[in-house]
Amino acid sequence: MRILTASDRALLVEAADLDEAMRLNLAWEGLPGIVERIPGARTVLVRFDPLRIAAADLAAMLAATEVGTAPLPGIGEVAVPVRYDGEDLDEAASLLGVSAQELVNRHLAADWRVAFSGFAPGFGYVVSSDPLFDVPRRSSPRTRVPAGSVALAGPFTGVYPRESPGGWQLIGRTDAVMWDIDRDPPALLSPGTTVRFAQVRAQARASEHGEDRERPRPIPGRHAAEETDAPESPARAVEVVRASLQLLVQDAGRPGYAALGVSASGAADRRAMHDANRAVGNATTAAVLESVGGAVLRFRGAGVAAVAGAVGGLTLTEAGGGGRAVAHGAPFATVDGDELTLEHPDRGLRYVIAVRGGLDAEPALGSRSGDTLAGLGPVALVAGAVVPVGDAARLAVEPEAASRDLPAPGELVALEITLGPRDEWFTAAALDTLLGQEWTVTPRSDRVGIRLEGETALERSVAGELPSEGAVTGAIQVPPDGQPVLFLPDHPLTGGYPIIGALTDRSLDLAGQLPPGARLRFTVAGRAV
């Protein structure tokens, strides 16, 4: 067992193999101070609360774990009907040195079990004891893999729950619903489940392989105008007159569902969410709007609102005529019909708009956060969308919060990191480059991750693929081109590219406010500059 630093709030435990990783993950259930565990192919990522346990004490406790040899518990069996007509079936068979028919026969005959979840909600990494199945990923990932695709990579079989990019070898497709928020559990392929694949002939009629199968339900929080029978407009609400580049409902997120492949998501700038909520008298984690760039919002009913986060022109056009400037971070009263205009930010990237009472969008797994990668929670808001206002406010309004120094495009900021867990996969020169040169935020950035660009790419000292392992928000993942990706709240839980370092928790909010064109340098926590 090796215990590596994954961030200032996470350790990555490297096991001998998948079986040991699964046993360690079960053994650490309920240990004090642990927030969440994310098992991988040969690792377990352990997130912890530093106020409850120190990293060194947790590492000692984990290292003292004795791994049992008893059979791992199961949680039932599911059958997955498959049409073996995938685009990569012949190529995968050739890589394994067998015919396509033999690959199919052995895939059907093997005893499969879900080892862990990751990548996306409902994506189970399913492993068997048949040594045949050890397939390399595609050299060039697809940008779009259809939902229901059955695929191979390494020793695993997986089924894509929804359309997404992917580099696995596609051998078939299924109509089974991998993820249903209203099912218990939502994931069809939960860790510990025994899986039996059953062949369905391609020429079979739909009714023969599940015409009446359970179908995906609408994503909670979908805009009412998209439904056939729209409900009556709520008395107190926020209406979108003009949407921004991305306008989402966010709160503190949904931690605790990593075992189902669900990331915490949540506000990209937690401090801005807290400041805006405090200003209007809400609990600091009440649901807010997160706007990338300018927007126009109309208030229904009387209320109190505040804007934090990005800094730019704020104007309230009153229903009775006339307009006035709104102070950043300060509470302001609204009446029915008032419109708030947020100009394109001068500094920062994301406005956070709080309304007294909190936004009452439909929750998913206990959170109103819109996860853009998983498609979980309220969808991005468009013009005409109406979000009800709740009645959760219990506190007095507060004066504006302390000002923050957010960057404008072209300005330089410093972000604090810890090195690891895979800094050893890079040359000494790459580590010098990571810390020594400036990195530019590219426009190809979103809530999944910030794509950075530097004059010198990061050079690896270890070639080959890294078995899928957990990643934290703030992780700095390095793809083959050597240009880092800085993970934000909607990042995948697991990945196969090495992570050279991770932001400290106190640097995460600033990262969520980096506009395209901003420049940054990384500094190592605790190291003298």
Buried (B, 14 or more C-beta within 10 A) or exposed (E): BEBBBBBBBBBBBBBEEBBBBBBBBBBBEEBEBBBBBBBBBBBBBBBBEEEEBEBEEBBEBBEEBEBEEEEEEEEEEBEBBBBBBBBBBEBBBEBBEBEBEEBBBBBBEBEBBBBBBBBBBBBBBBBBEBEBBEBBBBEEEBEEBEBBBBBBBBBBBBBBBBEBEBBBBBBBBBBBBBBBBEEEBBBBBBBBBBBBBEBBEEEEEEEEBBEEEEEBEEBBBBBBEEEEEEEEEBEBBBBBBBBBEBBBBBBBBBBEBBBBBBBBBBBBBBBBBBBBBBBBBBBBBBBBBBBBBBBBBBBBBEBBBBBBBBBBBBBBBEEEEEEEEBEBBBBBEBEEBBBBBBEEBEBBBBBBBBBBBBBBBBBBBEBBBBBBBBBBBBBBBEBEBBBBBBEBBEEEBBEBBEEBEBBEBEBEBEBBBBBBBBBEBBEEEBBEBBBEEEBBBEEEBBBBBBBBBBEBBBBBEEEEEBBBBBBBBBBBBBBEEBBBBBBBBBBBBBBBBBBBBBBBBEBBBBBBBBBBBBBBBBBBBEEEE
